[in-house]
Structures are given as structure tokens and as C-alpha cells.
């Protein structure tokens, strides 16, 4: 099935596919204002990692599963967001925020971050177990940031190319500037700090009916563009498999994972193919043009394999 899909990816379809996966079109113009820098530079590891639409989907789903394993985050998302009613729209909005964080002109990102902080300040409640929560709680913001950073990098590392230890350290350090604007205090800035965050939060993680419901919703919702929709279940299994073994076991998600024979290799082929293409309308290509680089600069300057 995947081989058939790849053979049908003409240049025109690829442009539509990348626009749909990245969710950057029609909402944010990444090519303006001309010359304005982003919070991280084109030479960053982040500009490479966030460019691949397929691994961003895998990593994004994995991050959401980890985030919702924490009962306070889960209660906030389940009660105060549109995830259950319109998961595809919510995931597109989350993807757009990630694109703006890395590729958007700094003024555009700062405006987005201000709106997000304002929304978080209004979200509060009580979990099913009677524990109070606020969306702007420093511990919860740190967990959401750390899980996303981890999942996006791991998906890229597994399905596109290996990332050298020094580049992994650079990647985590790069997240500091953007996370501070979102209100994250002491975001993990290294692999060791990220591992320490997971160790600290693991005792709080718990299985829940909401996680099973989330996976059922993700399987049924039209998350992917029509051409890639046959891969949706594979991407969800890949996302579950991406979780560290201890977290996957604690959340009791093992039954939802387990890529089938050949799926990992085929997903890797698709992700690597997409990584070698620069679609002019994608956020990363537009951002390159904005700062005076050719639209395909990132394709021509990949991370060392």
C-alpha cells in the first residue's frame, strides 16, 4: 500500500501534501516580514527536524499521548479544548504553532505566544481525582514542552536519519528561547535534563479511558490528506512505539502499538523521500526565502547522517 502511495506522489501532489501536513498555509505567511529572523536560525537542528511532515505527525501524536498521561494535563485538554469534537483541527492548530515557533518571523511568533499564554491563564479546574490544576502551571508547561521536543526529535532520528549526540544537545538547547516566550520556566535544555524530567514525571503518569478514546478518535478522524489516509493507522502505531518503554508500559498503551511487518521500513522510505524535497509553499521553504536563502537551502544543507 505504501509503495503504491509513494509512486503516485507527483510534484503537484507533494506540494498539496506538505501544505496539508504542515498546516501552515492560509493561516500564517512564513515569507514575511522580509528579512526578519526567527527565534532560531536556519543553521539550527530544529529547522531540519521540524521540516519533515511525516515525522512531525508521528512525533505529535506521541507527544499528545505522553502529555495526556499526566492527569492534570489530561483534564485540562479534555475539558477545555476541542480535541474530542474536532481532533483533526486541533492537531492542525498544534502543528501550526510548532511551525511558527521554529520558522515564523520573531514578531509573528511573539504575537502567537502572547495569545497562547492568555488562553492558558484562563484554563483551570479539578481532575477526576480531586487535584486542582492550571494550564499555566510551570510543571505542566515544562512537561508539555519536554514531551514535544523529545517526540519530534525521536521521530526524525528513527525515520529520517541518525542525529549525532552533539546535534541532539544543540537541538534541546535551541528550544529554550521559544519555550520562554510561551512561559515555560527551566525547560530541559539537554538530553540529560529531558531524561530527568521523564524520571520525575513518570510516577504521575497513569492509564485512563481518555487515552483509549483518544486513539480511537485518531484512527477515525480525517487527520491526514486523502492520499496518505491509508497510512493513518500505521502512523498511530509508530507514535505508540516511539514512547519510551517505561512510559508505554505505565500508560498501558502497548496493545495499540507494534508496527506490522515492513511498516517501519516503508514509513522510513516515505519520510526520507519527503525530507529530500523542498516544496516552495511549505513553512520551512518560505522561511528560508524570508531570510534571504534559496527555498531549497535546507535540502541542500542536511544534518550529517
Residue, then its C-alpha position, 0 to 999 in steps of 0.5 A: x500500500x505504501x509503495x503504491x502511495x509513494x509512486x503516485x506522489x507527483x510534484x503537484x501532489x507533494x506540494x498539496x501534501x506538505x501544505x496539508x501536513x504542515x498546516x501552515x498555509x492560509x493561516x500564517x505567511x512564513x515569507x514575511x516580514x522580509x528579512x526578519x529572523x526567527x527565534x532560531x536560525x536556519x543553521x539550527x537542528x530544529x529547522x531540519x527536524x521540524x521540516x519533515x511532515x511525516x515525522x512531525x505527525x508521528x512525533x505529535x501524536x506521541x507527544x499528545x499521548x505522553x502529555x495526556x498521561x499526566x492527569x492534570x494535563x489530561x483534564x485540562x485538554x479534555x475539558x477545555x479544548x476541542x480535541x474530542x469534537x474536532x481532533x483533526x483541527x486541533x492537531x492542525x492548530x498544534x502543528x501550526x504553532x510548532x511551525x511558527x515557533x521554529x520558522x515564523x518571523x520573531x514578531x509573528x511568533x511573539x504575537x502567537x505566544x502572547x495569545x497562547x499564554x492568555x488562553x492558558x491563564x484562563x484554563x483551570x479546574x479539578x481532575x477526576x481525582x480531586x487535584x486542582x490544576x492550571x494550564x499555566x502551571x510551570x510543571x505542566x508547561x515544562x512537561x508539555x514542552x519536554x514531551x514535544x521536543x523529545x517526540x519530534x526529535x525521536x521521530x526524525x532520528x528513527x525515520x529520517x536519519x541518525x542525529x549525532x549526540x552533539x546535534x541532539x544537545x544543540x537541538x534541546x538547547x535551541x528550544x529554550x528561547x521559544x519555550x520562554x516566550x510561551x512561559x515555560x520556566x527551566x525547560x530541559x535544555x539537554x538530553x540529560x535534563x529531558x531524561x530527568x524530567x521523564x524520571x520525575x514525571x513518570x510516577x504521575x503518569x497513569x492509564x485512563x479511558x481518555x487515552x483509549x478514546x483518544x486513539x480511537x478518535x485518531x484512527x477515525x478522524x480525517x487527520x491526514x490528506x486523502x492520499x496518505x489516509x491509508x497510512x493513518x493507522x500505521x502512523x498511530x502505531x509508530x507514535x505508540x512505539x516511539x514512547x519510551x518503554x517505561x512510559x508505554x508500559x505505565x500508560x498501558x498503551x502497548x496493545x495499540x502499538x507494534x508496527x506490522x511487518x515492513x511498516x517501519x521500513x516503508x514509513x522510513x522510505x516515505x519520510x526520507x523521500x519527503x525530507x529530500x524535497x523542498x516544496x516552495x509553499x511549505x513553512x520551512x521553504x518560505x522561511x528560508x526565502x524570508x531570510x534571504x536563502x534559496x527555498x531549497x537551502x535546507x535540502x541542500x544543507x542536511x544534518x550529517x547522517 
